[in-house]
Amino acid sequence: MTAVTNAGGKVAPAPRKRRIKRRRVVLHLFLITMALFWIFPLLWAFYTSLRPLADTIKNGYLSWPTTLSFQNYIDGFTNANLGYYYLNTMIVAVPAVILVLLVSSVVAFALSRVRSRINLFFLLMFTAGNLLPPQVIIVPLYYMYLAIPIPHPLSDNGLLYDQYIGIILIHVVFQVGFCIFVLSNYMRTLPRELNEAALVDGASVFRTYRSVILPLCAPALAALGTLEFTFIYNDFFWALVLMVTGSKRPITSALNNLKGAYFTDTNVLAAAALMVAIPTILVFVLFQRQFIRGLTLGSTKG
Amino acid sequence: MPDTQAFGLTPAPAPTGAGVRLPPPPGPRRRYTVLTRRDRIVLGLMVGIPVAFDLIFIWGPTLASILLSFTNWQGIGAITANNIVGLKNYQFLFTQYTQFWPALSHNLIWLAVFVFIASPIGMLFAVLLDREIRGSRIYQNIFYFPVVLSLAVVGFIWTLQYAPSGFINSALGFTTQTNTIDWLGNPSLNIWAVLVAASWRHVGYIMILYLAGLKSVDPTLREAAAIDGASERQTFFRVIFPVMAPINVVIVVVTVIESLRAFDLAFIINQGTNGLQLLSTLITNNSISEANLVGFGSSIAVVLLVISLVPIVIFLTRVMGRTDQ
């Protein structure tokens, strides 16, 4: 604790030191209160999820537990077949994230190679598109999805509507705007000489992208990949509107449907909601640096 | 300068804009132009295909929303001259549709709470935690944890707090049928209940953005202010806050856009009705439902679009202008 008081300087008189110490205590009290408030809803959800319904009916939710078990998790998982919905999500999220990174890095690269007003215009267009509320475009998009024909292997009803490919497509188109913005800023910070060297060596444009620029963007791509996975995993809206078959929906959108039918009581629902959150909790624990980097790359330079 | 041009990094014919597709310029310069015809085609495709998709699936529908708002199309059959109703949808929306003003005011309340409460709290957390204090990382992790969660999950977690037999009612001792507070069902309460849940997530998001901004501030500024005898408060408001101007713009834009996009929480709780109407839920409830009022729903989408253009334009001019330098 002594180390932190260096803000006062070495020769700070004793009263000042004491005042600083008191302010620290107040600061920590404030932060601890807020932190408890922040974490409480989660702990409460976890606590509820561990209690059998009979116990909470008898004693109320605000009571000491008689038994705690993971039975609600087992019930929620098996009754609603959650494993299947995780798979639905992965069918959408994995290709979508890969495509978002691929397309946005290609576009950002090409725009960085050819600077002109038109390029700035394209950059503005992509970025602005990502900032629109999805509800602004949803109505025409819905009817487009019902009208655009897609051949059989990609779509089992011949349309974009109610298909994984349709959800993947809108995620890619929508998210690419943000990633192009971030990556083109990132590529600006790479030394120009790299491009020149590649050109002198006679590398084609594609070769320069693949062998020179892409490897250098690896940190930014890792950050954006983590962020985009979380965004796409968490998405509720697109699949809600652009998919009608409940059993095809990704897990986040499906949660709402499953609520009445399979998660019959609040305690099982709490367990289910926390299970849906598991992949994002893993991101929080394992890829925290990348996630935060992805969020902040867009707001600060590099 | 001549070097970079010779290497074709900024191709000489750029002023026309379509530099990618132009043939190599004739004359002595030609042998310096490293971008081959093939390279130009590749570059053109690299940009051209994604631009086409962006136009078809984002900007096309945006334009279509505007056009559809002047029709009474109901989603079936072709749109003919008979469907064109001029400004009737807007007239009905502003004067007769009872859901519109509540929805707009809910969006504005959402915006006000985010701008004046949630974002400042996030900024305050960032400022407090951007110092050498014990446990700073732990506090940061706790505040930022909700950011990774889906709004659907956030909705269910908070339902457990607000439910008639949930924590808040139990803690207040309201356990009988008659005295429980229906936080999510009461149309004058539920918007505030939802805003607490939404802010729970938004605060952490803003804290992260602001922390990153604070880290990028030149530390000598702080030292200089300390030497000049400025207090912590003075240092923040007179020195740090002004140099954070660019990030402040980002925060404002992010906050406004997030509040205009609000949809998931309201939809999960009651499909965005009965006290939780938002412009976004009115659009889907009118246009993509049994009602099929496509033209009318589009007029609400246009209102949302016009409001959204304010933060978007600010972002493009202030933030993109900065990065372009």
Boltz contact constraints between the chains, C-beta under 6 A:
constraints:
  - contact:
      token1: [A, 4]
      token2: [B, 132]
      max_distance: 6.0
  - contact:
      token1: [A, 31]
      token2: [B, 139]
      max_distance: 6.0
  - contact:
      token1: [A, 35]
      token2: [B, 139]
      max_distance: 6.0
  - contact:
      token1: [A, 35]
      token2: [B, 142]
      max_distance: 6.0
  - contact:
      token1: [A, 38]
      token2: [B, 142]
      max_distance: 6.0
  - contact:
      token1: [A, 38]
      token2: [B, 143]
      max_distance: 6.0
  - contact:
      token1: [A, 39]
      token2: [B, 142]
      max_distance: 6.0
  - contact:
      token1: [A, 41]
      token2: [B, 157]
      max_distance: 6.0
  - contact:
      token1: [A, 41]
      token2: [B, 161]
      max_distance: 6.0
  - contact:
      token1: [A, 44]
      token2: [B, 167]
      max_distance: 6.0
  - contact:
      token1: [A, 45]
      token2: [B, 157]
      max_distance: 6.0
  - contact:
      token1: [A, 45]
      token2: [B, 160]
      max_distance: 6.0
  - contact:
      token1: [A, 48]
      token2: [B, 160]
      max_distance: 6.0
  - contact:
      token1: [A, 60]
      token2: [B, 170]
      max_distance: 6.0
  - contact:
      token1: [A, 61]
      token2: [B, 165]
      max_distance: 6.0
  - contact:
      token1: [A, 61]
      token2: [B, 170]
      max_distance: 6.0
  - contact:
      token1: [A, 62]
      token2: [B, 170]
      max_distance: 6.0
  - contact:
      token1: [A, 103]
      token2: [B, 50]
      max_distance: 6.0
  - contact:
      token1: [A, 106]
      token2: [B, 46]
      max_distance: 6.0
  - contact:
      token1: [A, 107]
      token2: [B, 47]
      max_distance: 6.0
  - contact:
      token1: [A, 107]
      token2: [B, 50]
      max_distance: 6.0
  - contact:
      token1: [A, 110]
      token2: [B, 43]
      max_distance: 6.0
  - contact:
      token1: [A, 110]
      token2: [B, 46]
      max_distance: 6.0
  - contact:
      token1: [A, 110]
      token2: [B, 47]
      max_distance: 6.0
  - contact:
      token1: [A, 114]
      token2: [B, 19]
      max_distance: 6.0
  - contact:
      token1: [A, 114]
      token2: [B, 20]
      max_distance: 6.0
  - contact:
      token1: [A, 115]
      token2: [B, 10]
      max_distance: 6.0
  - contact:
      token1: [A, 116]
      token2: [B, 14]
      max_distance: 6.0
  - contact:
      token1: [A, 116]
      token2: [B, 17]
      max_distance: 6.0
  - contact:
      token1: [A, 116]
      token2: [B, 19]
      max_distance: 6.0
  - contact:
      token1: [A, 117]
      token2: [B, 17]
      max_distance: 6.0
  - contact:
      token1: [A, 118]
      token2: [B, 17]
      max_distance: 6.0
  - contact:
      token1: [A, 122]
      token2: [B, 51]
      max_distance: 6.0
  - contact:
      token1: [A, 124]
      token2: [B, 316]
      max_distance: 6.0
  - contact:
      token1: [A, 126]
      token2: [B, 54]
      max_distance: 6.0
  - contact:
      token1: [A, 128]
      token2: [B, 312]
      max_distance: 6.0
  - contact:
      token1: [A, 129]
      token2: [B, 54]
      max_distance: 6.0
  - contact:
      token1: [A, 129]
      token2: [B, 58]
      max_distance: 6.0
  - contact:
      token1: [A, 131]
      token2: [B, 257]
      max_distance: 6.0
  - contact:
      token1: [A, 131]
      token2: [B, 312]
      max_distance: 6.0
  - contact:
      token1: [A, 133]
      token2: [B, 260]
      max_distance: 6.0
  - contact:
      token1: [A, 133]
      token2: [B, 261]
      max_distance: 6.0
  - contact:
      token1: [A, 133]
      token2: [B, 304]
      max_distance: 6.0
  - contact:
      token1: [A, 133]
      token2: [B, 308]
      max_distance: 6.0
  - contact:
      token1: [A, 135]
      token2: [B, 280]
      max_distance: 6.0
  - contact:
      token1: [A, 135]
      token2: [B, 283]
      max_distance: 6.0
  - contact:
      token1: [A, 136]
      token2: [B, 301]
      max_distance: 6.0
  - contact:
      token1: [A, 136]
      token2: [B, 304]
      max_distance: 6.0
  - contact:
      token1: [A, 136]
      token2: [B, 305]
      max_distance: 6.0
  - contact:
      token1: [A, 137]
      token2: [B, 61]
      max_distance: 6.0
  - contact:
      token1: [A, 137]
      token2: [B, 62]
      max_distance: 6.0
  - contact:
      token1: [A, 139]
      token2: [B, 287]
      max_distance: 6.0
  - contact:
      token1: [A, 139]
      token2: [B, 297]
      max_distance: 6.0
  - contact:
      token1: [A, 139]
      token2: [B, 298]
      max_distance: 6.0
  - contact:
      token1: [A, 140]
      token2: [B, 61]
      max_distance: 6.0
  - contact:
      token1: [A, 140]
      token2: [B, 64]
      max_distance: 6.0
  - contact:
      token1: [A, 140]
      token2: [B, 65]
      max_distance: 6.0
  - contact:
      token1: [A, 141]
      token2: [B, 61]
      max_distance: 6.0
  - contact:
      token1: [A, 142]
      token2: [B, 288]
      max_distance: 6.0
  - contact:
      token1: [A, 173]
      token2: [B, 53]
      max_distance: 6.0
  - contact:
      token1: [A, 173]
      token2: [B, 57]
      max_distance: 6.0
  - contact:
      token1: [A, 185]
      token2: [B, 323]
      max_distance: 6.0
  - contact:
      token1: [A, 195]
      token2: [B, 9]
      max_distance: 6.0
  - contact:
      token1: [A, 196]
      token2: [B, 7]
      max_distance: 6.0
  - contact:
      token1: [A, 199]
      token2: [B, 7]
      max_distance: 6.0
  - contact:
      token1: [A, 199]
      token2: [B, 34]
      max_distance: 6.0
  - contact:
      token1: [A, 204]
      token2: [B, 39]
      max_distance: 6.0
  - contact:
      token1: [A, 205]
      token2: [B, 39]
      max_distance: 6.0
  - contact:
      token1: [A, 205]
      token2: [B, 42]
      max_distance: 6.0
  - contact:
      token1: [A, 205]
      token2: [B, 43]
      max_distance: 6.0
  - contact:
      token1: [A, 206]
      token2: [B, 42]
      max_distance: 6.0
  - contact:
      token1: [A, 230]
      token2: [B, 148]
      max_distance: 6.0
  - contact:
      token1: [A, 234]
      token2: [B, 150]
      max_distance: 6.0
  - contact:
      token1: [A, 236]
      token2: [B, 152]
      max_distance: 6.0
  - contact:
      token1: [A, 236]
      token2: [B, 264]
      max_distance: 6.0
  - contact:
      token1: [A, 241]
      token2: [B, 288]
      max_distance: 6.0
  - contact:
      token1: [A, 252]
      token2: [B, 150]
      max_distance: 6.0
  - contact:
      token1: [A, 252]
      token2: [B, 152]
      max_distance: 6.0
  - contact:
      token1: [A, 255]
      token2: [B, 152]
      max_distance: 6.0
  - contact:
      token1: [A, 256]
      token2: [B, 268]
      max_distance: 6.0
  - contact:
      token1: [A, 270]
      token2: [B, 160]
      max_distance: 6.0
  - contact:
      token1: [A, 273]
      token2: [B, 153]
      max_distance: 6.0
  - contact:
      token1: [A, 273]
      token2: [B, 156]
      max_distance: 6.0
  - contact:
      token1: [A, 276]
      token2: [B, 153]
      max_distance: 6.0
  - contact:
      token1: [A, 277]
      token2: [B, 149]
      max_distance: 6.0
  - contact:
      token1: [A, 277]
      token2: [B, 153]
      max_distance: 6.0
  - contact:
      token1: [A, 280]
      token2: [B, 148]
      max_distance: 6.0
  - contact:
      token1: [A, 280]
      token2: [B, 149]
      max_distance: 6.0
  - contact:
      token1: [A, 283]
      token2: [B, 148]
      max_distance: 6.0
  - contact:
      token1: [A, 284]
      token2: [B, 148]
      max_distance: 6.0
  - contact:
      token1: [A, 292]
      token2: [B, 208]
      max_distance: 6.0
  - contact:
      token1: [A, 295]
      token2: [B, 208]
      max_distance: 6.0
  - contact:
      token1: [A, 296]
      token2: [B, 212]
      max_distance: 6.0
  - contact:
      token1: [A, 299]
      token2: [B, 209]
      max_distance: 6.0
  - contact:
      token1: [A, 299]
      token2: [B, 250]
      max_distance: 6.0
  - contact:
      token1: [A, 300]
      token2: [B, 212]
      max_distance: 6.0
  - contact:
      token1: [A, 300]
      token2: [B, 216]
      max_distance: 6.0
